[in-house]
Amino acid sequence: LKDFGVNPKNLGADIGMTAVLHTHNRRLEYHPHVHVVVPGGGVDKSRKQWKKKKRKYLFNEFALARVFRARFRDAATKAGLRLPDSLPSKWVVDCRCAGKGLSALKFLTESRRSPKGVSGFFCW
């Protein structure tokens, strides 16, 4: 994400973010995925000012999916990890406008609570 942010074709600024790794879905089935809340702009260090996004979304979600998957596979391989053959060839990136981000942050905060009967399952 940071590389996409500093690229002048996208934003040309340093972005911040809050990210949370979820390892399961709501039915407690193994489904690793990441939620990331990114502001609609970043800091242009050369001008020392905030730079707003140029388009409806900061980055192209299809390009993000391809790059993230490739970098994930590279990092896993370098770490000596064997990825399952069932790993999907296409990954999904779902970019949504979260307004001022409060609802998205609230969702991520609430998602850390363990469902009834699964005490200690999620660690923070």
C-alpha positions as CSV (number, residue, x, y, z in Angstrom):
1,L,0.0,0.0,0.0
2,K,2.8,2.4,0.9
3,D,4.5,1.8,-2.5
4,F,1.2,2.5,-4.3
5,G,0.8,5.7,-2.3
6,V,4.2,7.2,-3.1
7,N,3.9,6.3,-6.8
8,P,3.2,9.7,-8.6
9,K,0.7,7.9,-10.9
10,N,-1.5,7.1,-7.9
11,L,-1.1,9.7,-5.2
12,G,2.5,10.7,-4.8
13,A,2.4,10.9,-1.0
14,D,3.1,8.9,2.1
15,I,0.0,7.2,3.4
16,G,-0.9,6.0,6.9
17,M,-3.2,3.1,7.7
18,T,-4.7,0.8,10.4
19,A,-4.6,-2.9,9.5
20,V,-6.1,-5.9,11.3
21,L,-5.5,-9.6,10.4
22,H,-8.5,-11.8,10.7
23,T,-7.8,-15.5,10.5
24,H,-11.4,-16.7,10.5
25,N,-14.8,-15.7,9.1
26,R,-17.9,-15.1,11.2
27,R,-18.7,-18.9,11.2
28,L,-15.2,-19.5,12.7
29,E,-14.0,-21.2,9.5
30,Y,-10.4,-20.7,8.6
31,H,-10.3,-17.7,6.3
32,P,-7.3,-15.5,6.7
33,H,-7.8,-11.9,5.4
34,V,-6.7,-8.4,6.2
35,H,-8.9,-5.3,6.8
36,V,-7.1,-2.0,6.2
37,V,-8.4,1.5,6.8
38,V,-6.5,4.1,4.8
39,P,-7.2,7.9,4.8
40,G,-8.2,9.5,1.5
41,G,-4.8,11.0,1.0
42,G,-1.3,11.3,2.3
43,V,1.5,13.6,3.2
44,D,3.6,15.1,0.3
45,K,6.9,15.3,2.0
46,S,8.5,17.6,-0.5
47,R,5.7,20.2,-0.1
48,K,5.1,19.4,3.5
49,Q,1.4,19.3,3.0
50,W,-1.6,17.0,2.8
51,K,-2.5,15.7,-0.6
52,K,-6.0,14.5,-1.3
53,K,-6.9,11.5,-3.5
54,K,-7.3,12.3,-7.2
55,R,-10.1,9.8,-8.0
56,K,-13.0,8.1,-6.3
57,Y,-10.6,5.5,-4.9
58,L,-6.9,5.8,-3.9
59,F,-5.7,2.8,-5.9
60,N,-6.9,0.3,-8.5
61,E,-8.1,-2.7,-6.5
62,F,-7.2,-5.2,-9.2
63,A,-3.6,-4.0,-9.3
64,L,-3.5,-4.1,-5.5
65,A,-4.7,-7.7,-5.5
66,R,-2.0,-8.8,-8.0
67,V,0.9,-7.0,-6.3
68,F,-0.2,-8.1,-2.8
69,R,-0.5,-11.7,-3.8
70,A,2.9,-11.7,-5.6
71,R,4.6,-10.1,-2.6
72,F,2.9,-12.4,-0.1
73,R,4.1,-15.5,-2.1
74,D,7.6,-14.1,-2.4
75,A,7.8,-13.4,1.3
76,A,6.5,-16.9,2.2
77,T,9.0,-18.5,-0.2
78,K,11.9,-16.5,1.2
79,A,10.8,-17.6,4.7
80,G,10.9,-21.2,3.7
81,L,7.1,-21.7,3.9
82,R,5.3,-24.0,1.5
83,L,2.0,-22.5,0.4
84,P,-0.9,-24.9,-0.2
85,D,-1.7,-25.9,-3.8
86,S,-5.3,-24.7,-3.1
87,L,-4.1,-21.1,-2.8
88,P,-6.3,-19.1,-5.1
89,S,-4.7,-17.7,-8.2
90,K,-6.7,-14.5,-8.0
91,W,-7.1,-12.6,-4.8
92,V,-9.9,-10.1,-4.0
93,V,-9.3,-6.6,-2.9
94,D,-12.5,-4.8,-2.0
95,C,-12.1,-1.0,-1.9
96,R,-15.0,0.8,-0.3
97,C,-15.4,4.4,0.8
98,A,-15.8,4.4,4.6
99,G,-16.7,8.1,4.9
100,K,-14.6,9.5,7.7
101,G,-13.6,5.9,8.7
102,L,-15.3,5.8,12.1
103,S,-17.7,3.0,11.1
104,A,-14.8,0.9,9.7
105,L,-12.7,1.4,12.8
106,K,-15.7,0.5,15.0
107,F,-16.2,-2.7,13.0
108,L,-12.6,-3.6,13.5
109,T,-12.7,-2.8,17.2
110,E,-15.9,-4.9,17.7
111,S,-14.4,-7.8,15.7
112,R,-11.9,-8.5,18.4
113,R,-14.6,-9.8,20.7
114,S,-14.8,-13.5,21.0
115,P,-18.1,-15.2,20.1
116,K,-19.9,-17.0,23.0
117,G,-18.3,-20.3,23.8
118,V,-15.0,-19.4,22.2
119,S,-13.3,-17.7,25.1
120,G,-9.6,-17.0,24.5
121,F,-9.9,-17.9,20.9
122,F,-8.9,-14.4,19.6
123,C,-5.7,-12.8,21.1
124,W,-4.9,-9.1,21.1
